[in-house]
């Protein structure tokens, strides 16, 4: 009795393993698609950024121009307000 039970157990395990080994290979064969160099999507070139327009500083004066103007305008005035440090 033990031999018959052991033989049927081995047969069942062997059959089960055989089915488990056969099924995934058939599934993989159905869903696999090879990608060749011609099938790959081509990369789109990135659009070039538009150059930034030059910023207009308007009528603003530079620091050296401001210093010269304040020295000229503040001559003889009291050393207060905008003329502080420029009056003589």
PDB file of N, CA, C and O in Angstrom:
ATOM      1  N   UNK A   1       0.821  -1.187   0.000  1.00  0.00           N
ATOM      2  CA  UNK A   1       0.000   0.000   0.000  1.00  0.00           C
ATOM      3  C   UNK A   1       0.868   1.254   0.000  1.00  0.00           C
ATOM      4  O   UNK A   1       0.558   2.211  -0.710  1.00  0.00           O
ATOM      5  N   UNK A   2       1.952   1.271   0.784  1.00  0.00           N
ATOM      6  CA  UNK A   2       2.802   2.433   0.836  1.00  0.00           C
ATOM      7  C   UNK A   2       3.430   2.700  -0.516  1.00  0.00           C
ATOM      8  O   UNK A   2       3.570   3.861  -0.902  1.00  0.00           O
ATOM      9  N   UNK A   3       3.806   1.684  -1.237  1.00  0.00           N
ATOM     10  CA  UNK A   3       4.456   1.850  -2.531  1.00  0.00           C
ATOM     11  C   UNK A   3       3.488   2.451  -3.526  1.00  0.00           C
ATOM     12  O   UNK A   3       3.847   3.352  -4.285  1.00  0.00           O
ATOM     13  N   UNK A   4       2.257   1.955  -3.526  1.00  0.00           N
ATOM     14  CA  UNK A   4       1.255   2.488  -4.449  1.00  0.00           C
ATOM     15  C   UNK A   4       0.971   3.962  -4.120  1.00  0.00           C
ATOM     16  O   UNK A   4       0.863   4.785  -5.029  1.00  0.00           O
ATOM     17  N   UNK A   5       0.852   4.294  -2.858  1.00  0.00           N
ATOM     18  CA  UNK A   5       0.589   5.663  -2.430  1.00  0.00           C
ATOM     19  C   UNK A   5       1.773   6.577  -2.790  1.00  0.00           C
ATOM     20  O   UNK A   5       1.576   7.705  -3.243  1.00  0.00           O
ATOM     21  N   UNK A   6       2.993   6.084  -2.588  1.00  0.00           N
ATOM     22  CA  UNK A   6       4.197   6.847  -2.894  1.00  0.00           C
ATOM     23  C   UNK A   6       4.314   7.083  -4.395  1.00  0.00           C
ATOM     24  O   UNK A   6       4.676   8.180  -4.822  1.00  0.00           O
ATOM     25  N   UNK A   7       4.014   6.073  -5.193  1.00  0.00           N
ATOM     26  CA  UNK A   7       4.105   6.191  -6.653  1.00  0.00           C
ATOM     27  C   UNK A   7       3.079   7.183  -7.173  1.00  0.00           C
ATOM     28  O   UNK A   7       3.389   7.986  -8.053  1.00  0.00           O
ATOM     29  N   UNK A   8       1.866   7.143  -6.645  1.00  0.00           N
ATOM     30  CA  UNK A   8       0.845   8.093  -7.104  1.00  0.00           C
ATOM     31  C   UNK A   8       1.192   9.515  -6.667  1.00  0.00           C
ATOM     32  O   UNK A   8       0.900  10.469  -7.388  1.00  0.00           O
ATOM     33  N   UNK A   9       1.800   9.666  -5.517  1.00  0.00           N
ATOM     34  CA  UNK A   9       2.223  10.994  -5.058  1.00  0.00           C
ATOM     35  C   UNK A   9       3.299  11.553  -5.981  1.00  0.00           C
ATOM     36  O   UNK A   9       3.228  12.714  -6.383  1.00  0.00           O
ATOM     37  N   UNK A  10       4.295  10.737  -6.318  1.00  0.00           N
ATOM     38  CA  UNK A  10       5.348  11.183  -7.232  1.00  0.00           C
ATOM     39  C   UNK A  10       4.784  11.516  -8.612  1.00  0.00           C
ATOM     40  O   UNK A  10       5.206  12.482  -9.248  1.00  0.00           O
ATOM     41  N   UNK A  11       3.853  10.728  -9.055  1.00  0.00           N
ATOM     42  CA  UNK A  11       3.241  10.968 -10.358  1.00  0.00           C
ATOM     43  C   UNK A  11       2.471  12.288 -10.339  1.00  0.00           C
ATOM     44  O   UNK A  11       2.540  13.062 -11.293  1.00  0.00           O
ATOM     45  N   UNK A  12       1.748  12.541  -9.271  1.00  0.00           N
ATOM     46  CA  UNK A  12       0.990  13.783  -9.161  1.00  0.00           C
ATOM     47  C   UNK A  12       1.913  14.998  -9.098  1.00  0.00           C
ATOM     48  O   UNK A  12       1.662  16.013  -9.748  1.00  0.00           O
ATOM     49  N   UNK A  13       2.973  14.886  -8.318  1.00  0.00           N
ATOM     50  CA  UNK A  13       3.930  15.998  -8.203  1.00  0.00           C
ATOM     51  C   UNK A  13       4.618  16.233  -9.536  1.00  0.00           C
ATOM     52  O   UNK A  13       4.784  17.381  -9.948  1.00  0.00           O
ATOM     53  N   UNK A  14       5.016  15.178 -10.212  1.00  0.00           N
ATOM     54  CA  UNK A  14       5.682  15.307 -11.511  1.00  0.00           C
ATOM     55  C   UNK A  14       4.767  15.925 -12.547  1.00  0.00           C
ATOM     56  O   UNK A  14       5.202  16.773 -13.326  1.00  0.00           O
ATOM     57  N   UNK A  15       3.527  15.525 -12.573  1.00  0.00           N
ATOM     58  CA  UNK A  15       2.561  16.090 -13.514  1.00  0.00           C
ATOM     59  C   UNK A  15       2.312  17.570 -13.204  1.00  0.00           C
ATOM     60  O   UNK A  15       2.242  18.399 -14.111  1.00  0.00           O
ATOM     61  N   UNK A  16       2.183  17.882 -11.937  1.00  0.00           N
ATOM     62  CA  UNK A  16       1.957  19.271 -11.537  1.00  0.00           C
ATOM     63  C   UNK A  16       3.135  20.161 -11.923  1.00  0.00           C
ATOM     64  O   UNK A  16       2.942  21.258 -12.448  1.00  0.00           O
ATOM     65  N   UNK A  17       4.331  19.699 -11.667  1.00  0.00           N
ATOM     66  CA  UNK A  17       5.521  20.469 -12.037  1.00  0.00           C
ATOM     67  C   UNK A  17       5.636  20.616 -13.551  1.00  0.00           C
ATOM     68  O   UNK A  17       6.046  21.663 -14.051  1.00  0.00           O
ATOM     69  N   UNK A  18       5.280  19.586 -14.258  1.00  0.00           N
ATOM     70  CA  UNK A  18       5.324  19.649 -15.725  1.00  0.00           C
ATOM     71  C   UNK A  18       4.353  20.685 -16.260  1.00  0.00           C
ATOM     72  O   UNK A  18       4.684  21.438 -17.176  1.00  0.00           O
ATOM     73  N   UNK A  19       3.148  20.725 -15.689  1.00  0.00           N
ATOM     74  CA  UNK A  19       2.163  21.720 -16.119  1.00  0.00           C
ATOM     75  C   UNK A  19       2.601  23.131 -15.748  1.00  0.00           C
ATOM     76  O   UNK A  19       2.440  24.067 -16.531  1.00  0.00           O
ATOM     77  N   UNK A  20       3.154  23.275 -14.553  1.00  0.00           N
ATOM     78  CA  UNK A  20       3.610  24.596 -14.129  1.00  0.00           C
ATOM     79  C   UNK A  20       4.766  25.094 -14.987  1.00  0.00           C
ATOM     80  O   UNK A  20       4.875  26.292 -15.248  1.00  0.00           O
ATOM     81  N   UNK A  21       5.619  24.192 -15.423  1.00  0.00           N
ATOM     82  CA  UNK A  21       6.751  24.591 -16.254  1.00  0.00           C
ATOM     83  C   UNK A  21       6.298  24.918 -17.671  1.00  0.00           C
ATOM     84  O   UNK A  21       6.889  25.784 -18.317  1.00  0.00           O
ATOM     85  N   UNK A  22       5.270  24.250 -18.166  1.00  0.00           N
ATOM     86  CA  UNK A  22       4.822  24.444 -19.545  1.00  0.00           C
ATOM     87  C   UNK A  22       3.962  25.695 -19.702  1.00  0.00           C
ATOM     88  O   UNK A  22       4.051  26.357 -20.737  1.00  0.00           O
ATOM     89  N   UNK A  23       3.148  26.039 -18.737  1.00  0.00           N
ATOM     90  CA  UNK A  23       2.235  27.157 -18.881  1.00  0.00           C
ATOM     91  C   UNK A  23       2.938  28.517 -18.979  1.00  0.00           C
ATOM     92  O   UNK A  23       2.623  29.272 -19.899  1.00  0.00           O
ATOM     93  N   UNK A  24       3.848  28.865 -18.107  1.00  0.00           N
ATOM     94  CA  UNK A  24       4.465  30.184 -18.211  1.00  0.00           C
ATOM     95  C   UNK A  24       5.235  30.384 -19.515  1.00  0.00           C
ATOM     96  O   UNK A  24       5.278  31.503 -20.027  1.00  0.00           O
ATOM     97  N   UNK A  25       5.835  29.347 -20.057  1.00  0.00           N
ATOM     98  CA  UNK A  25       6.563  29.516 -21.313  1.00  0.00           C
ATOM     99  C   UNK A  25       5.606  29.819 -22.452  1.00  0.00           C
ATOM    100  O   UNK A  25       5.944  30.597 -23.345  1.00  0.00           O
ATOM    101  N   UNK A  26       4.426  29.228 -22.443  1.00  0.00           N
ATOM    102  CA  UNK A  26       3.471  29.530 -23.506  1.00  0.00           C
ATOM    103  C   UNK A  26       2.899  30.938 -23.321  1.00  0.00           C
ATOM    104  O   UNK A  26       2.628  31.626 -24.306  1.00  0.00           O
ATOM    105  N   UNK A  27       2.716  31.366 -22.090  1.00  0.00           N
ATOM    106  CA  UNK A  27       2.229  32.730 -21.852  1.00  0.00           C
ATOM    107  C   UNK A  27       3.268  33.751 -22.312  1.00  0.00           C
ATOM    108  O   UNK A  27       2.928  34.762 -22.928  1.00  0.00           O
ATOM    109  N   UNK A  28       4.523  33.481 -22.012  1.00  0.00           N
ATOM    110  CA  UNK A  28       5.583  34.421 -22.375  1.00  0.00           C
ATOM    111  C   UNK A  28       5.721  34.520 -23.890  1.00  0.00           C
ATOM    112  O   UNK A  28       5.988  35.600 -24.416  1.00  0.00           O
ATOM    113  N   UNK A  29       5.544  33.410 -24.594  1.00  0.00           N
ATOM    114  CA  UNK A  29       5.690  33.428 -26.044  1.00  0.00           C
ATOM    115  C   UNK A  29       4.574  34.242 -26.691  1.00  0.00           C
ATOM    116  O   UNK A  29       4.796  34.860 -27.732  1.00  0.00           O
ATOM    117  N   UNK A  30       3.391  34.256 -26.104  1.00  0.00           N
ATOM    118  CA  UNK A  30       2.282  34.998 -26.689  1.00  0.00           C
ATOM    119  C   UNK A  30       2.415  36.505 -26.487  1.00  0.00           C
ATOM    120  O   UNK A  30       2.019  37.281 -27.358  1.00  0.00           O
ATOM    121  N   UNK A  31       2.960  36.924 -25.363  1.00  0.00           N
ATOM    122  CA  UNK A  31       2.970  38.339 -25.060  1.00  0.00           C
ATOM    123  C   UNK A  31       4.290  39.028 -25.409  1.00  0.00           C
ATOM    124  O   UNK A  31       4.388  40.245 -25.256  1.00  0.00           O
ATOM    125  N   UNK A  32       5.282  38.314 -25.862  1.00  0.00           N
ATOM    126  CA  UNK A  32       6.584  38.911 -26.149  1.00  0.00           C
ATOM    127  C   UNK A  32       6.596  39.485 -27.559  1.00  0.00           C
ATOM    128  O   UNK A  32       6.214  38.818 -28.520  1.00  0.00           O
ATOM    129  N   UNK A  33       7.036  40.719 -27.662  1.00  0.00           N
ATOM    130  CA  UNK A  33       7.242  41.328 -28.973  1.00  0.00           C
ATOM    131  C   UNK A  33       8.626  41.949 -28.982  1.00  0.00           C
ATOM    132  O   UNK A  33       8.991  42.704 -28.081  1.00  0.00           O
ATOM    133  N   UNK A  34       9.378  41.626 -29.997  1.00  0.00           N
ATOM    134  CA  UNK A  34      10.738  42.147 -30.095  1.00  0.00           C
ATOM    135  C   UNK A  34      10.696  43.570 -30.633  1.00  0.00           C
ATOM    136  O   UNK A  34       9.894  43.892 -31.509  1.00  0.00           O
ATOM    137  N   UNK A  35      11.562  44.410 -30.103  1.00  0.00           N
ATOM    138  CA  UNK A  35      11.649  45.790 -30.554  1.00  0.00           C
ATOM    139  C   UNK A  35      12.947  45.935 -31.328  1.00  0.00           C
ATOM    140  O   UNK A  35      14.032  45.696 -30.799  1.00  0.00           O
ATOM    141  N   UNK A  36      12.823  46.323 -32.563  1.00  0.00           N
ATOM    142  CA  UNK A  36      14.017  46.523 -33.381  1.00  0.00           C
ATOM    143  C   UNK A  36      14.332  48.002 -33.441  1.00  0.00           C
ATOM    144  O   UNK A  36      13.583  48.834 -32.931  1.00  0.00           O
ATOM    145  N   UNK A  37      15.444  48.316 -34.067  1.00  0.00           N
ATOM    146  CA  UNK A  37      15.870  49.719 -34.139  1.00  0.00           C
ATOM    147  C   UNK A  37      14.870  50.558 -34.929  1.00  0.00           C
ATOM    148  O   UNK A  37      14.707  51.744 -34.645  1.00  0.00           O
ATOM    149  N   UNK A  38      14.205  49.971 -35.904  1.00  0.00           N
ATOM    150  CA  UNK A  38      13.249  50.746 -36.690  1.00  0.00           C
ATOM    151  C   UNK A  38      11.934  50.933 -35.949  1.00  0.00           C
ATOM    152  O   UNK A  38      11.183  51.859 -36.255  1.00  0.00           O
ATOM    153  N   UNK A  39      11.639  50.065 -34.971  1.00  0.00           N
ATOM    154  CA  UNK A  39      10.392  50.180 -34.222  1.00  0.00           C
ATOM    155  C   UNK A  39      10.478  51.179 -33.074  1.00  0.00           C
ATOM    156  O   UNK A  39       9.453  51.636 -32.567  1.00  0.00           O
ATOM    157  N   UNK A  40      11.701  51.518 -32.663  1.00  0.00           N
ATOM    158  CA  UNK A  40      11.844  52.423 -31.517  1.00  0.00           C
ATOM    159  C   UNK A  40      11.365  53.817 -31.900  1.00  0.00           C
ATOM    160  O   UNK A  40      11.623  54.286 -33.008  1.00  0.00           O
ATOM    161  N   UNK A  41      10.677  54.465 -30.993  1.00  0.00           N
ATOM    162  CA  UNK A  41      10.232  55.827 -31.291  1.00  0.00           C
ATOM    163  C   UNK A  41      11.435  56.776 -31.334  1.00  0.00           C
ATOM    164  O   UNK A  41      12.354  56.674 -30.522  1.00  0.00           O
ATOM    165  N   UNK A  42      11.408  57.666 -32.267  1.00  0.00           N
ATOM    166  CA  UNK A  42      12.506  58.622 -32.381  1.00  0.00           C
ATOM    167  C   UNK A  42      12.289  59.762 -31.397  1.00  0.00           C
ATOM    168  O   UNK A  42      11.154  60.140 -31.106  1.00  0.00           O
ATOM    169  N   UNK A  43      13.368  60.293 -30.900  1.00  0.00           N
ATOM    170  CA  UNK A  43      13.271  61.397 -29.949  1.00  0.00           C
ATOM    171  C   UNK A  43      12.983  62.677 -30.707  1.00  0.00           C
ATOM    172  O   UNK A  43      13.610  62.970 -31.725  1.00  0.00           O
ATOM    173  N   UNK A  44      12.040  63.423 -30.204  1.00  0.00           N
ATOM    174  CA  UNK A  44      11.722  64.701 -30.817  1.00  0.00           C
ATOM    175  C   UNK A  44      12.726  65.732 -30.338  1.00  0.00           C
ATOM    176  O   UNK A  44      13.029  65.786 -29.146  1.00  0.00           O
ATOM    177  N   UNK A  45      13.242  66.542 -31.231  1.00  0.00           N
ATOM    178  CA  UNK A  45      14.162  67.574 -30.779  1.00  0.00           C
ATOM    179  C   UNK A  45      13.423  68.612 -29.943  1.00  0.00           C
ATOM    180  O   UNK A  45      12.288  68.981 -30.243  1.00  0.00           O
ATOM    181  N   UNK A  46      14.086  69.070 -28.896  1.00  0.00           N
ATOM    182  CA  UNK A  46      13.462  70.065 -28.041  1.00  0.00           C
ATOM    183  C   UNK A  46      13.425  71.396 -28.775  1.00  0.00           C
ATOM    184  O   UNK A  46      14.393  71.774 -29.434  1.00  0.00           O
ATOM    185  N   UNK A  47      12.323  72.096 -28.664  1.00  0.00           N
ATOM    186  CA  UNK A  47      12.254  73.391 -29.340  1.00  0.00           C
ATOM    187  C   UNK A  47      13.249  74.359 -28.704  1.00  0.00           C
ATOM    188  O   UNK A  47      13.424  74.389 -27.485  1.00  0.00           O
ATOM    189  N   UNK A  48      13.888  75.141 -29.553  1.00  0.00           N
ATOM    190  CA  UNK A  48      14.868  76.103 -29.063  1.00  0.00           C
ATOM    191  C   UNK A  48      14.156  77.208 -28.293  1.00  0.00           C
ATOM    192  O   UNK A  48      13.074  77.658 -28.670  1.00  0.00           O
ATOM    193  N   UNK A  49      14.783  77.626 -27.221  1.00  0.00           N
ATOM    194  CA  UNK A  49      14.195  78.694 -26.423  1.00  0.00           C
ATOM    195  C   UNK A  49      14.384  80.007 -27.156  1.00  0.00           C
ATOM    196  O   UNK A  49      15.437  80.272 -27.737  1.00  0.00           O
ATOM    197  N   UNK A  50      13.361  80.809 -27.117  1.00  0.00           N
ATOM    198  CA  UNK A  50      13.443  82.119 -27.745  1.00  0.00           C
ATOM    199  C   UNK A  50      14.371  83.003 -26.926  1.00  0.00           C
ATOM    200  O   UNK A  50      14.338  82.968 -25.696  1.00  0.00           O
ATOM    201  N   UNK A  51      15.194  83.793 -27.597  1.00  0.00           N
ATOM    202  CA  UNK A  51      16.091  84.670 -26.843  1.00  0.00           C
ATOM    203  C   UNK A  51      15.297  85.732 -26.092  1.00  0.00           C
ATOM    204  O   UNK A  51      14.278  86.230 -26.572  1.00  0.00           O
ATOM    205  N   UNK A  52      15.778  86.057 -24.927  1.00  0.00           N
ATOM    206  CA  UNK A  52      15.092  87.057 -24.115  1.00  0.00           C
ATOM    207  C   UNK A  52      15.323  88.438 -24.722  1.00  0.00           C
ATOM    208  O   UNK A  52      16.441  88.763 -25.121  1.00  0.00           O
ATOM    209  N   UNK A  53      14.291  89.234 -24.791  1.00  0.00           N
ATOM    210  CA  UNK A  53      14.482  90.585 -25.323  1.00  0.00           C
ATOM    211  C   UNK A  53      15.321  91.403 -24.351  1.00  0.00           C
ATOM    212  O   UNK A  53      15.252  91.190 -23.140  1.00  0.00           O
ATOM    213  N   UNK A  54      16.105  92.325 -24.864  1.00  0.00           N
ATOM    214  CA  UNK A  54      16.929  93.126 -23.956  1.00  0.00           C
ATOM    215  C   UNK A  54      16.051  93.968 -23.038  1.00  0.00           C
ATOM    216  O   UNK A  54      15.044  94.535 -23.463  1.00  0.00           O
ATOM    217  N   UNK A  55      16.447  94.037 -21.789  1.00  0.00           N
ATOM    218  CA  UNK A  55      15.660  94.802 -20.823  1.00  0.00           C
ATOM    219  C   UNK A  55      16.037  96.275 -20.921  1.00  0.00           C
ATOM    220  O   UNK A  55      17.213  96.635 -20.969  1.00  0.00           O
ATOM    221  N   UNK A  56      15.030  97.096 -20.950  1.00  0.00           N
ATOM    222  CA  UNK A  56      15.246  98.532 -21.040  1.00  0.00           C
ATOM    223  C   UNK A  56      15.315  99.091 -19.624  1.00  0.00           C
ATOM    224  O   UNK A  56      14.369  98.956 -18.847  1.00  0.00           O
ATOM    225  N   UNK A  57      16.418  99.708 -19.300  1.00  0.00           N
ATOM    226  CA  UNK A  57      16.578 100.280 -17.966  1.00  0.00           C
ATOM    227  C   UNK A  57      15.913 101.641 -17.870  1.00  0.00           C
ATOM    228  O   UNK A  57      15.907 102.273 -16.814  1.00  0.00           O
ATOM    229  N   UNK A  58      15.362 102.077 -18.973  1.00  0.00           N
ATOM    230  CA  UNK A  58      14.642 103.341 -18.965  1.00  0.00           C
ATOM    231  C   UNK A  58      15.588 104.518 -18.779  1.00  0.00           C
ATOM    232  O   UNK A  58      16.716 104.510 -19.272  1.00  0.00           O
ATOM    233  N   UNK A  59      15.124 105.507 -18.078  1.00  0.00           N
ATOM    234  CA  UNK A  59      15.930 106.702 -17.877  1.00  0.00           C
ATOM    235  C   UNK A  59      16.709 106.645 -16.564  1.00  0.00           C
ATOM    236  O   UNK A  59      17.190 107.670 -16.078  1.00  0.00           O
ATOM    237  N   UNK A  60      16.830 105.475 -16.004  1.00  0.00           N
ATOM    238  CA  UNK A  60      17.537 105.339 -14.733  1.00  0.00           C
ATOM    239  C   UNK A  60      19.014 105.647 -14.935  1.00  0.00           C
ATOM    240  O   UNK A  60      19.605 105.271 -15.947  1.00  0.00           O
ATOM    241  N   UNK A  61      19.596 106.330 -13.969  1.00  0.00           N
ATOM    242  CA  UNK A  61      21.000 106.700 -14.067  1.00  0.00           C
ATOM    243  C   UNK A  61      21.851 105.728 -13.284  1.00  0.00           C
ATOM    244  O   UNK A  61      21.385 105.104 -12.330  1.00  0.00           O
ATOM    245  N   UNK A  62      23.093 105.603 -13.688  1.00  0.00           N
ATOM    246  CA  UNK A  62      23.993 104.712 -12.970  1.00  0.00           C
ATOM    247  C   UNK A  62      24.412 105.370 -11.654  1.00  0.00           C
ATOM    248  O   UNK A  62      24.107 106.537 -11.407  1.00  0.00           O
ATOM    249  N   UNK A  63      25.104 104.617 -10.825  1.00  0.00           N
ATOM    250  CA  UNK A  63      25.483 105.141  -9.512  1.00  0.00           C
ATOM    251  C   UNK A  63      26.476 106.293  -9.649  1.00  0.00           C
ATOM    252  O   UNK A  63      26.394 107.280  -8.918  1.00  0.00           O
ATOM    253  N   UNK A  64      27.403 106.164 -10.580  1.00  0.00           N
ATOM    254  CA  UNK A  64      28.389 107.249 -10.751  1.00  0.00           C
ATOM    255  C   UNK A  64      27.720 108.513 -11.280  1.00  0.00           C
ATOM    256  O   UNK A  64      28.066 109.625 -10.882  1.00  0.00           O
ATOM    257  N   UNK A  65      26.749 108.326 -12.190  1.00  0.00           N
ATOM    258  CA  UNK A  65      26.025 109.502 -12.702  1.00  0.00           C
ATOM    259  C   UNK A  65      25.235 110.184 -11.588  1.00  0.00           C
ATOM    260  O   UNK A  65      25.180 111.412 -11.526  1.00  0.00           O
ATOM    261  N   UNK A  66      24.632 109.400 -10.721  1.00  0.00           N
ATOM    262  CA  UNK A  66      23.850 109.953  -9.607  1.00  0.00           C
ATOM    263  C   UNK A  66      24.751 110.721  -8.642  1.00  0.00           C
ATOM    264  O   UNK A  66      24.400 111.810  -8.185  1.00  0.00           O
ATOM    265  N   UNK A  67      25.924 110.140  -8.333  1.00  0.00           N
ATOM    266  CA  UNK A  67      26.855 110.822  -7.432  1.00  0.00           C
ATOM    267  C   UNK A  67      27.280 112.178  -7.999  1.00  0.00           C
ATOM    268  O   UNK A  67      27.310 113.178  -7.281  1.00  0.00           O
ATOM    269  N   UNK A  68      27.606 112.201  -9.285  1.00  0.00           N
ATOM    270  CA  UNK A  68      28.025 113.463  -9.915  1.00  0.00           C
ATOM    271  C   UNK A  68      26.896 114.495  -9.885  1.00  0.00           C
ATOM    272  O   UNK A  68      27.133 115.671  -9.610  1.00  0.00           O
ATOM    273  N   UNK A  69      25.668 114.050 -10.171  1.00  0.00           N
ATOM    274  CA  UNK A  69      24.534 114.966 -10.180  1.00  0.00           C
ATOM    275  C   UNK A  69      24.269 115.538  -8.789  1.00  0.00           C
ATOM    276  O   UNK A  69      24.030 116.737  -8.641  1.00  0.00           O
ATOM    277  N   UNK A  70      24.312 114.668  -7.758  1.00  0.00           N
ATOM    278  CA  UNK A  70      24.057 115.143  -6.402  1.00  0.00           C
ATOM    279  C   UNK A  70      25.160 116.089  -5.923  1.00  0.00           C
ATOM    280  O   UNK A  70      24.873 117.054  -5.215  1.00  0.00           O
ATOM    281  N   UNK A  71      26.401 115.833  -6.292  1.00  0.00           N
ATOM    282  CA  UNK A  71      27.482 116.757  -5.919  1.00  0.00           C
ATOM    283  C   UNK A  71      27.253 118.130  -6.569  1.00  0.00           C
ATOM    284  O   UNK A  71      27.471 119.169  -5.945  1.00  0.00           O
ATOM    285  N   UNK A  72      26.819 118.115  -7.804  1.00  0.00           N
ATOM    286  CA  UNK A  72      26.569 119.363  -8.527  1.00  0.00           C
ATOM    287  C   UNK A  72      25.359 120.107  -7.963  1.00  0.00           C
ATOM    288  O   UNK A  72      25.422 121.318  -7.750  1.00  0.00           O
ATOM    289  N   UNK A  73      24.252 119.387  -7.719  1.00  0.00           N
ATOM    290  CA  UNK A  73      23.013 120.027  -7.287  1.00  0.00           C
ATOM    291  C   UNK A  73      23.029 120.434  -5.808  1.00  0.00           C
ATOM    292  O   UNK A  73      22.342 121.382  -5.428  1.00  0.00           O
ATOM    293  N   UNK A  74      23.784 119.749  -4.988  1.00  0.00           N
ATOM    294  CA  UNK A  74      23.733 119.980  -3.550  1.00  0.00           C
ATOM    295  C   UNK A  74      24.785 120.969  -3.064  1.00  0.00           C
ATOM    296  O   UNK A  74      24.909 121.187  -1.858  1.00  0.00           O
ATOM    297  N   UNK A  75      25.525 121.559  -3.953  1.00  0.00           N
ATOM    298  CA  UNK A  75      26.542 122.520  -3.546  1.00  0.00           C
ATOM    299  C   UNK A  75      25.887 123.724  -2.874  1.00  0.00           C
ATOM    300  O   UNK A  75      25.041 124.388  -3.474  1.00  0.00           O
ATOM    301  N   UNK A  76      26.269 124.001  -1.651  1.00  0.00           N
ATOM    302  CA  UNK A  76      25.751 125.152  -0.931  1.00  0.00           C
ATOM    303  C   UNK A  76      24.429 124.907  -0.227  1.00  0.00           C
ATOM    304  O   UNK A  76      23.891 125.847   0.359  1.00  0.00           O
ATOM    305  N   UNK A  77      23.889 123.737  -0.247  1.00  0.00           N
ATOM    306  CA  UNK A  77      22.619 123.438   0.426  1.00  0.00           C
ATOM    307  C   UNK A  77      22.875 122.811   1.789  1.00  0.00           C
ATOM    308  O   UNK A  77      23.995 122.400   2.094  1.00  0.00           O
ATOM    309  N   UNK A  78      21.845 122.742   2.591  1.00  0.00           N
ATOM    310  CA  UNK A  78      22.018 122.089   3.898  1.00  0.00           C
ATOM    311  C   UNK A  78      22.219 120.567   3.699  1.00  0.00           C
ATOM    312  O   UNK A  78      21.689 119.976   2.758  1.00  0.00           O
ATOM    313  N   UNK A  79      22.985 119.967   4.596  1.00  0.00           N
ATOM    314  CA  UNK A  79      23.346 118.543   4.495  1.00  0.00           C
ATOM    315  C   UNK A  79      22.216 117.671   5.058  1.00  0.00           C
ATOM    316  O   UNK A  79      22.402 116.993   6.069  1.00  0.00           O
ATOM    317  N   UNK A  80      21.032 117.689   4.398  1.00  0.00           N
ATOM    318  CA  UNK A  80      19.892 116.881   4.842  1.00  0.00           C
ATOM    319  C   UNK A  80      19.179 116.287   3.630  1.00  0.00           C
ATOM    320  O   UNK A  80      19.394 116.716   2.496  1.00  0.00           O
ATOM    321  N   UNK A  81      18.331 115.297   3.885  1.00  0.00           N
ATOM    322  CA  UNK A  81      17.519 114.697   2.832  1.00  0.00           C
ATOM    323  C   UNK A  81      18.382 113.999   1.781  1.00  0.00           C
ATOM    324  O   UNK A  81      19.303 113.253   2.113  1.00  0.00           O
ATOM    325  N   UNK A  82      18.073 114.251   0.518  1.00  0.00           N
ATOM    326  CA  UNK A  82      18.819 113.628  -0.578  1.00  0.00           C
ATOM    327  C   UNK A  82      20.241 114.137  -0.646  1.00  0.00           C
ATOM    328  O   UNK A  82      21.119 113.442  -1.157  1.00  0.00           O
ATOM    329  N   UNK A  83      20.488 115.331  -0.146  1.00  0.00           N
ATOM    330  CA  UNK A  83      21.818 115.935  -0.215  1.00  0.00           C
ATOM    331  C   UNK A  83      22.728 115.490   0.935  1.00  0.00           C
ATOM    332  O   UNK A  83      23.875 115.929   1.008  1.00  0.00           O
ATOM    333  N   UNK A  84      22.252 114.648   1.812  1.00  0.00           N
ATOM    334  CA  UNK A  84      23.073 114.258   2.954  1.00  0.00           C
ATOM    335  C   UNK A  84      24.319 113.509   2.474  1.00  0.00           C
ATOM    336  O   UNK A  84      24.224 112.469   1.821  1.00  0.00           O
ATOM    337  N   UNK A  85      25.456 114.045   2.802  1.00  0.00           N
ATOM    338  CA  UNK A  85      26.730 113.453   2.404  1.00  0.00           C
ATOM    339  C   UNK A  85      27.271 114.072   1.125  1.00  0.00           C
ATOM    340  O   UNK A  85      28.423 113.818   0.776  1.00  0.00           O
ATOM    341  N   UNK A  86      26.475 114.886   0.403  1.00  0.00           N
ATOM    342  CA  UNK A  86      26.926 115.486  -0.851  1.00  0.00           C
ATOM    343  C   UNK A  86      27.111 116.999  -0.710  1.00  0.00           C
ATOM    344  O   UNK A  86      27.815 117.607  -1.516  1.00  0.00           O
ATOM    345  N   UNK A  87      26.506 117.600   0.275  1.00  0.00           N
ATOM    346  CA  UNK A  87      26.614 119.046   0.442  1.00  0.00           C
ATOM    347  C   UNK A  87      27.975 119.415   1.013  1.00  0.00           C
ATOM    348  O   UNK A  87      28.555 118.676   1.808  1.00  0.00           O
ATOM    349  N   UNK A  88      28.458 120.537   0.604  1.00  0.00           N
ATOM    350  CA  UNK A  88      29.750 120.992   1.128  1.00  0.00           C
ATOM    351  C   UNK A  88      29.631 122.338   1.776  1.00  0.00           C
ATOM    352  O   UNK A  88      30.622 122.874   2.271  1.00  0.00           O
TER     353      UNK A  88
END
